[in-house]
Amino acid sequence: MREFLENINSADFPQILDNVDDEQKILIYRLLTKEKAAEVFVELEHDEQEKLINCLTDIEIRNVMNELYMDDAVDLIEEMPSNVVKRILTNTKPSNRKIINELLQYPEETAGTLMTIEFIDFKENMTVAQAFNRIKQKGLKKETVYQCYVLTVDRKLLGVIDIKDLLIADRDELVKDIMDTNVVKVYTLEDQEEVTKLFDKYDCVAIPVVDKEDRLVGIITIDDAIDVIQEETMEDFEKMAAITPAKDSYLKTSVFVHAKNRIVWLLVLMISAMITGGIIENFESAISSLPLLVSFIPMLMGTGGNSGSQSSTLIIRGLATDEITTKDVFKIMWKEFRVALVVGISLALINSIRIVLQYHDLKIAFTVSATLLATVILSKQLGCLLPIGAKKLNLDPAIMASPLLTTIVDAVSVFLFFTISTAVFHL
């Protein structure tokens, strides 16, 4: 059984362990080697990790903690309750415990909390042969050897070397002669979302993290960056749907937490929607004079909301990927205005033909089509301005997505419709 389990990829174990009871999980886990057990432990969800820790002996916990990389150990401690954390730290080597405490001091969602200290470093006067010997001696316990870092005596970062460059270099060549001094690096307090953008921009497998004195204190690897990208993307989706982001996955979040995360925004949107109702009530006399007008309100509100959502989605995504910045606001407004003209005129013409054929009334066709064109133009302008405005105020642009934008556009489109209607029909 041990031999069979060793051949299974660590990432596949959570699915396997989900299909067995708690007692069998412990039996399976205890069949793994120390190295494999640590790899599997990292892949488990936090609640499964907690269950496992409560069932393991102190020696088994010590073995797991000795094999974990420092960034994984920090992630574990941050998610566990205090009684479990105390047991974990008790069974962690004093040297590792000191490092963990230092990493925990960095503010949340910064490069410092994301980094690991397991990396390979060289001195600039080392030969390639000496560099390979160091990799052989230290590499087994490091998170990555694909990129190595050249440091001064006081650990200031001089350059970076890819393993490929070492492999093709002469054995007696000096490290400083083949290192790349144009290093992509981040500082310890830099926002983790900004760090992940560098991985995408420069196609890095790891990025060094330095302090204010430019001393290398750790590295961030691509696997940790991908985790952050997934978390940030999920958070943006939730905000765009007017939901307060949840810490756990959908199935692990309770009904009451789901309700709490949604009800506040729904309440805000419901109160905001009352403005639309107030506008309709204000034009009650116009409606009573020409009841047919009411039948066009859903179409106008829906088209306006959809038009604004299209623009806001593209702008929010552009801001997230740094494709556009707040300085591009006038370029964006001009482009969206031209798009709105093309879209609005097309929709207005089609709508006019339908109304003339169905109701044989040119005035109604003109009123609805003019409102439709104005609504599309205005909603697309709002769809680009609101996210950019949020970004300028250091808010997440995602909060200006579909639900909130649609509520605003609904009120505007109804006001435009009845204003144009009263002017055309003298109501």
ROBATI-903206 format. One record per residue (C-alpha): x, y negated, z negated. Coordinates in steps of 0.05 Angstrom, whole numbers. Layout:
BEGIN
      px      py      pz
       X       Y       Z
...
END
This chain:
BEGIN
      px      py      pz
       0       0       0
      57     -48     -17
      89     -35      51
      23     -47      85
      11    -113      48
      81    -138      63
      65    -136     138
       3    -180     130
      12    -255     142
       6    -295      78
     -46    -341     109
     -93    -281     120
     -94    -260      46
    -149    -309      23
    -198    -276      72
    -177    -207      48
    -183    -224     -26
    -252    -255     -15
    -278    -186       1
    -257    -152     -64
    -275    -163    -137
    -232    -199    -187
    -201    -136    -216
    -180    -112    -147
    -151    -180    -130
    -103    -175    -189
     -83    -104    -169
     -69    -125     -98
     -31    -187    -119
      13    -146    -166
      34    -101    -110
      67    -159     -74
     141    -176     -79
     159    -240    -116
     172    -278     -51
     108    -254     -18
      67    -267     -81
      89    -340     -82
      72    -348      -8
       3    -318     -18
      -9    -360     -81
       1    -425     -42
     -51    -403      10
    -106    -392     -42
    -159    -443     -60
    -149    -479    -126
    -205    -443    -162
    -176    -376    -140
    -107    -398    -164
    -136    -415    -232
    -170    -347    -238
    -105    -313    -219
     -63    -352    -269
    -112    -334    -325
    -103    -260    -308
     -27    -259    -299
      24    -248    -353
      75    -302    -372
     130    -264    -335
      87    -260    -272
      72    -335    -276
     146    -349    -286
     163    -308    -224
     112    -346    -182
     135    -415    -206
     208    -398    -193
     191    -382    -121
     146    -441    -107
     173    -503     -71
     169    -565    -113
     115    -599     -72
      71    -537     -78
      84    -535    -153
      63    -608    -159
       0    -596    -119
     -18    -537    -164
      -9    -576    -228
     -49    -636    -203
    -109    -591    -189
    -109    -548    -252
    -144    -562    -319
     -99    -584    -376
     -99    -516    -412
     -75    -481    -348
     -24    -536    -335
       6    -526    -404
      14    -452    -391
      45    -464    -323
      96    -514    -349
     113    -469    -408
     133    -415    -357
     172    -462    -312
     247    -470    -316
     268    -534    -353
     305    -561    -291
     243    -550    -247
     198    -579    -301
     239    -643    -301
     233    -649    -225
     158    -636    -227
     148    -691    -279
     188    -740    -236
     146    -724    -174
      82    -731    -214
     100    -803    -231
      91    -827    -159
      23    -859    -144
     -29    -814    -111
     -31    -809     -35
      40    -836     -26
     100    -805       7
     130    -791     -62
      74    -743     -81
      78    -708     -13
     152    -696     -10
     194    -636     -31
     266    -639     -56
     287    -574     -22
     330    -595      37
     400    -584      65
     449    -641      61
     519    -650      88
     577    -698      77
     599    -736     139
     669    -706     140
     646    -634     140
     661    -592     201
     606    -553     237
     635    -488     209
     630    -516     138
     559    -539     152
     539    -469     172
     570    -440     109
     529    -489      68
     465    -469     104
     480    -396      90
     493    -411      16
     434    -458       4
     385    -447      61
     347    -389      30
     317    -433     -24
     303    -493      21
     237    -508      54
     268    -521     122
     336    -516     155
     314    -540     223
     336    -610     204
     393    -626     158
     414    -694     129
     482    -728     125
     493    -767      60
     546    -811      29
     576    -795     -39
     521    -837     -72
     468    -800     -31
     452    -856      18
     423    -830      83
     471    -836     142
     440    -791     194
     403    -728     212
     424    -665     250
     379    -615     285
     399    -542     278
     403    -539     354
     458    -591     354
     498    -550     305
     490    -486     345
     517    -516     409
     573    -557     377
     645    -534     369
     661    -503     301
     716    -554     286
     675    -615     306
     657    -663     250
     585    -671     227
     589    -748     233
     606    -742     307
     542    -704     325
     492    -733     276
     435    -779     299
     439    -845     262
     373    -870     289
     333    -837     233
     257    -839     226
     248    -847     151
     196    -869     100
     198    -899      30
     171    -864     -31
     112    -912     -41
      90    -911      32
      18    -889      44
      13    -816      64
     -34    -832     122
      18    -878     152
      70    -823     143
      29    -773     183
      24    -822     241
     101    -819     247
      98    -743     255
      50    -754     313
      89    -811     344
     159    -781     340
     142    -706     342
     181    -693     277
     185    -627     240
     207    -664     177
     215    -737     155
     265    -759     101
     239    -800      42
     285    -852      13
     282    -900     -46
     293    -975     -46
     369    -965     -45
     362    -921      17
     381    -859     -23
     351    -794       1
     303    -766     -52
     263    -715     -11
     232    -695      55
     162    -686      81
     151    -626     126
     102    -618     182
      58    -567     145
      44    -618      90
      31    -672     142
     -21    -628     176
     -56    -618     110
     -60    -693      99
     -86    -704     171
    -141    -653     158
    -160    -685      92
    -160    -756     121
    -200    -734     182
    -252    -699     139
    -256    -761      94
    -268    -806     155
    -323    -760     181
    -358    -762     114
    -353    -838     110
    -378    -844     182
    -439    -803     161
    -451    -848     100
    -428    -795      51
    -380    -806      -7
    -321    -758       6
    -321    -695     -37
    -259    -664     -67
    -278    -591     -53
    -301    -556      10
    -375    -556      29
    -391    -487       1
    -353    -499     -64
    -387    -566     -78
    -450    -560    -120
    -519    -583     -97
    -519    -639    -149
    -451    -665    -126
    -474    -664     -54
    -537    -702     -73
    -497    -753    -114
    -449    -765     -56
    -506    -779      -8
    -560    -813     -48
    -524    -879     -61
    -512    -892      13
    -582    -869      31
    -610    -917     -21
    -569    -975       8
    -591    -958      79
    -663    -950      58
    -663   -1019      25
    -629   -1048      87
    -682   -1017     132
    -734   -1057      94
    -707   -1118     130
    -732   -1088     196
    -800   -1077     164
    -802   -1149     140
    -787   -1174     211
    -843   -1132     240
    -891   -1157     186
    -871   -1229     202
    -893   -1219     274
    -959   -1186     255
   -1000   -1237     294
    -961   -1223     358
    -971   -1148     349
   -1046   -1156     338
   -1051   -1199     402
   -1012   -1148     444
   -1010   -1080     408
    -974   -1048     467
    -910   -1082     444
    -904   -1035     385
    -894    -974     431
    -828   -1002     456
    -796   -1014     388
    -769    -942     377
    -736    -942     446
    -703   -1010     435
    -679    -991     364
    -653    -924     387
    -617    -951     448
    -586   -1007     407
    -563    -960     352
    -533    -911     402
    -497    -966     440
    -466    -993     377
    -446    -924     353
    -410    -910     419
    -367    -973     411
    -355    -965     336
    -332    -892     344
    -280    -912     396
    -256    -972     356
    -252    -933     290
    -211    -878     325
    -167    -930     358
    -153    -964     291
    -138    -897     259
     -86    -878     312
     -57    -949     316
     -76    -952     389
    -110   -1018     374
     -99   -1070     319
    -139   -1127     291
     -99   -1174     336
    -133   -1142     396
    -202   -1166     374
    -214   -1214     433
    -190   -1163     485
    -237   -1111     455
    -296   -1159     453
    -286   -1179     526
    -280   -1106     548
    -341   -1084     508
    -380   -1144     536
    -366   -1121     607
    -383   -1049     590
    -448   -1073     558
    -466   -1113     620
    -458   -1052     665
    -495   -1006     617
    -549   -1057     597
    -566   -1078     668
    -571   -1005     690
    -617    -986     632
    -658   -1050     641
    -670   -1036     715
    -691    -964     703
    -736    -987     646
    -768   -1042     687
    -786    -994     743
    -818    -946     692
    -860   -1001     659
    -884   -1031     725
    -904    -962     751
    -938    -943     685
    -969   -1009     662
    -969   -1053     725
    -946   -1112     683
    -885   -1152     704
    -885   -1195     641
    -879   -1135     596
    -826   -1105     641
    -786   -1169     639
    -794   -1177     563
    -772   -1106     547
    -715   -1105     597
    -688   -1172     574
    -691   -1149     502
    -657   -1084     521
    -600   -1120     556
    -590   -1168     498
    -593   -1111     448
    -541   -1069     484
    -493   -1129     490
    -502   -1149     417
    -498   -1078     389
    -433   -1064     427
    -403   -1129     401
    -423   -1110     330
    -396   -1040     342
    -327   -1067     354
    -328   -1127     306
    -352   -1092     243
    -296   -1038     240
    -243   -1090     257
    -271   -1136     203
    -268   -1079     153
    -196   -1065     172
    -179   -1139     164
    -209   -1137      93
    -167   -1074      77
    -230   -1031      77
    -237    -964     112
    -265    -979     182
    -303    -912     179
    -355    -943     132
    -378    -986     190
    -399    -926     230
    -466    -901     255
    -514    -905     195
    -496    -975     171
    -487   -1002     241
    -553    -972     265
    -590   -1004     207
    -562   -1073     225
    -575   -1064     299
    -647   -1041     285
    -663   -1106     250
    -629   -1148     304
    -663   -1112     362
    -733   -1119     331
    -720   -1193     317
    -697   -1204     390
    -756   -1166     418
    -809   -1206     382
    -773   -1272     393
    -771   -1260     468
    -843   -1233     467
    -872   -1294     432
    -835   -1339     481
    -858   -1302     544
    -930   -1289     523
    -938   -1354     481
    -962   -1313     421
END
